[in-house]
């Protein structure tokens, strides 16, 4: 269950989650209806057939938002619409107007929806009450905000906002590649993205390359700035940090998972629980480092 991406939101550490479990039960995922395009709601983090709607260890709580979406390709609808319009034109000698076309299209969608395939989805989230942070396993800000909205719906009120830094992340990332000292434990990876600060300027993407090299230095001298940067935290975590403060390609390394793999567990749930504890701990350590380096703003109560 290790997360692959981290879109982060901050909320006051004084926020209470006492009503969370009740709210999750009231906002469970319901099957998408015959005439609905989609449905969203909470599922058990241990799988849709499990009972527990959340799982907590210390200050960390694991949630999962499930979804069901009808697969109704626009090309199929438009093809059927064009055939219907052609039939009307042949019969009446005129092409139907805009209002008629819209009505016919709506009727076609209504007819197709009950027969459409349903695609399930799942997005996990970690709430750290000690940090006052929600980490959503997605690289999409919109998807992250949708998960936070579901938490807000379950609680009635949840003052979580996108992460914000008091310094420009781009300048910090550029400084690290240029040779400025990194925070203790952090080291450069082998991937970065550099952009010319002017609109529509050049973009250079580098992978599997020594970042403190003459070639990268020339890009920096020409004025390009680092907008994404691969980093390692000790030998425990590798990730790519963007100027949008989204953590991509989050991966636990051997230094973190060796202890996990050396312990035998009797069932899948115990294994998932151990993985969650490990990931929550590594995330907290990573966030603490980034918080100091980027001067991440705290949420106001």
Secondary structure, 3 states (H helix, E strand, C coil): CCCCCEEEEECCCCCCCCCHHHHHHHCECCCCCCCCCEEEEEECCCCCCCCCCCEEECCEEEEEEEEEEEECCHHHHHHHHHHHHHHHHHHHCCCCCHHHHHHHHHHHHHHHHCCCEEEEEEEEEEEECCCCEEEECCCCHHHHHHHHHHHHHHHCCCCCEECCECCCHHHHHHHHHHCCCCCCCEEEEEEEEEEECCCCCCEEEEECCCCCCHHHHHHHHCCEEEEEEEEEECCCEEEEEECCCCEEEEEECHHHHHHHHCCCCCCHHHHHHHHHHHHHHHHHHHHHHHHHHHCECCCCC
